Amino acid sequence: MSIITKVQDRIRQKGLSRTVGTLWKRYVFFHWELLWMERDLVSPVPPHKLRPYEGLRKVDITAQNAVAFSKHFGDRVGTMAELAAEGHTGHMYLDADGHAVGFIWGSIRDYHDRHYYGCTFPVKPGEFFEFGGEMIRAYFGSSLSVDVQVALWQAMAAQGCTKVVDVCETHNIPALKLHIRMGYQEQGRVTHVYCLFGRWKFFRETRYEGSRLDPLRKPGRPVVSAAAQA
């Protein structure tokens, strides 16, 4: 299929404006805003109504078992092996056939994300940086999104951590809502990622006051203090 035919098909599926916007961001320029979040590791997770799941087992990711990502995350096998070899803590969730359907990572040191954003995320003593959380579509809306985080928090607490920090793209509304549901708090800072012509990336950090998540909160949902103890 020629490039022109692919573009024509995408225009029919997505519309002209969305197609042009996607091409612009991929080949010319994009700007992402990454909101910094934090949470202690002992406060209970607020109640939720996510659907249950069953039949999965948690396994620590190693350079040797990263092949389990082949079916659902085939382009990540090498990346998973590299992260494990670098000493980061990774959990994957396997189905009955041994295929990874979800995963998450934590780093107790400054994390240089050479695989995606291209910048370094600083980590303070007592913190760990949570990244890479993902699952296949079949588990969207399930309590797996909660369990993967809680299990990682417990593993990192055993390593001496007392706080989790991470970043979330402002255009990823489902992920922002998940952070609200899990009781994260905003740090009031943003890492900006700029990319020109799909090759050159630039970074800067800004601060803000107030909340950028309040418009996404459900009426009556309280703001959970990150300093609260269970």
MOCORNOR-V918844 format. One record per pair of residues at least 24 apart in sequence whose C-alpha atoms are under 6 Angstrom apart, sorted by the first residue. I is the first residue (numbers start at 0). J is the second residue. D is the distance in whole Angstrom. If there is no record, write none. Layout:
BEGIN
i=I j=J d=D
i=I j=J d=D
END
This chain:
BEGIN
i=25 j=197 d=6
i=26 j=196 d=5
i=26 j=197 d=5
i=27 j=195 d=6
i=27 j=196 d=4
i=28 j=194 d=6
i=28 j=195 d=5
i=28 j=196 d=6
i=29 j=193 d=6
i=29 j=194 d=5
i=30 j=192 d=6
i=30 j=193 d=5
i=31 j=191 d=6
i=31 j=192 d=5
i=32 j=168 d=6
i=32 j=169 d=6
i=32 j=190 d=6
i=32 j=191 d=5
i=33 j=166 d=5
i=33 j=167 d=5
i=33 j=168 d=5
i=33 j=189 d=5
i=33 j=190 d=5
i=34 j=166 d=5
i=34 j=167 d=5
i=34 j=189 d=5
i=35 j=165 d=6
i=35 j=166 d=4
i=35 j=186 d=6
i=35 j=188 d=6
i=36 j=164 d=6
i=36 j=165 d=5
i=36 j=166 d=6
i=36 j=184 d=5
i=36 j=185 d=5
i=36 j=186 d=6
i=37 j=163 d=6
i=37 j=164 d=4
i=37 j=183 d=5
i=37 j=184 d=5
i=38 j=162 d=6
i=38 j=163 d=5
i=38 j=183 d=5
i=38 j=225 d=5
i=39 j=161 d=6
i=39 j=162 d=4
i=39 j=225 d=6
i=40 j=152 d=6
i=40 j=161 d=6
i=40 j=162 d=6
i=41 j=229 d=6
i=42 j=228 d=5
i=42 j=229 d=5
i=43 j=229 d=6
i=44 j=181 d=6
i=49 j=140 d=6
i=49 j=141 d=5
i=49 j=142 d=5
i=50 j=141 d=5
i=50 j=142 d=6
i=51 j=141 d=6
i=51 j=142 d=6
i=55 j=92 d=6
i=55 j=93 d=5
i=55 j=94 d=5
i=56 j=92 d=5
i=56 j=93 d=5
i=57 j=91 d=6
i=57 j=92 d=5
i=58 j=90 d=6
i=58 j=91 d=5
i=59 j=89 d=6
i=59 j=90 d=5
i=60 j=89 d=5
i=60 j=90 d=5
i=67 j=98 d=5
i=67 j=99 d=5
i=68 j=99 d=5
i=100 j=134 d=6
i=100 j=135 d=6
i=101 j=133 d=6
i=101 j=134 d=4
i=102 j=132 d=6
i=102 j=133 d=6
i=103 j=131 d=5
i=103 j=132 d=4
i=104 j=129 d=6
i=104 j=130 d=5
i=104 j=131 d=6
i=105 j=129 d=4
i=125 j=160 d=5
i=125 j=161 d=6
i=126 j=160 d=5
i=126 j=162 d=5
i=126 j=163 d=6
i=127 j=163 d=5
i=128 j=164 d=5
i=128 j=165 d=6
i=129 j=165 d=5
i=182 j=223 d=6
END
